[in-house]
């Protein structure tokens, strides 16, 4: 494992370099490539909207690390960054209007919204600002129930279980887009259970579901009860285990379309399954959940990370940020659930990646190859995200 002396200095060097090269100081959103000048405000120049939530998570992790280190100067710096990212995304992405399908800066995929539900929930946990809980509630309900304005069916399949990936407001009664991806199902579990955890038992508002709804339409509630979040999280997890999880190997499928399962594996799907399992284990103390998390982590470490024993390299455009997502949930397994056998794997990955940094302290998603001058925010995020989470 890399030395404590090197690690603390390296963390801030890596994370500050990431922000220096990708955080737009005018719009306060992350740019797609480091060569794009500030004031970027079009879809082709910005990181995908769902990844902005992951970068917000990174800023919150930096703030938490600074607080833990007793570094008040950095804590103030990263709290400002947290606030700037929130405001920048709020301003650009139609004020979090989940019914707005503007092609440049609107919303059009369920998981794009659910990643933000998770991040709002984390922000509320950390800062206790009620606007974050309100946004987490409303975004979760938008995904679960659909949109009364768009005549969208909602992600939840109340007949067969599970969550659809893509909303369909053209032919909402048909089955033309029946894909149920892991990238919506397991984030939904994490969002629901995180909401359950952060809502106080004394919170009168969350003792029952909202019955007035958006624009007084009770079919589209604005929040669910605390108990309902737990019920929904457990239900979707059960469906996911039965339909997207290989109990023998620990691998997580990409998706299910009807009876057809695509067993393509990715680090972020392995990661969100690990996270969902860990949170349920902590809530219930049922070892089956922990065993599921360990199986998924072992598959990622032993099979997906072979032969080099570090997080794997794949060529997909957004693959680089999958490391950041895996790190977020592997952290739960290691530190909340006491499974420290994964620390050497993480350390090897960080060491390998840090050795490939270019002159700007930027790294690619290929942790065995030195990066060129041109790099995407997705690719550059992985190692700094791991460094913020693991000593």
Buried (B, 14 or more C-beta within 10 A) or exposed (E): EBEEEEBBEBBBBBBBBBBEBBBBEEBBBBBBBBEBEEEBBEEEBBBBBBBBBBBBBBBBBBBBBBBEEEBEEBBEBBBEBBBBBBEBBBBBBBEBEBBBBEEEBBBBBBBBBBBBBBBBBBBBBBBEBEBBBBBBBBBBBBBBBBBBBBEBBBBBBEEEBBBBBBBBBEEBEEEEBBBBBBBBBBBBBBBBBBBBBBBEEEEEEBEEBBEEBBEEEEEBBBBBBBBBBBBBBBBBBBBBBEBBBBEEBBBBBBBBBEEEBBEEBBBBBBBBBBBBBBBBBBBEEEEEBBBBBBBBBBBBBEEBBEEEEBBBBEEEEBBBBBBBBBBBBBBBBBBEBEBEEBBEBBBBBBBBBBEBBBEBBBBBBBBEEEBEEEBBBBBBBBBBBBBBBBB
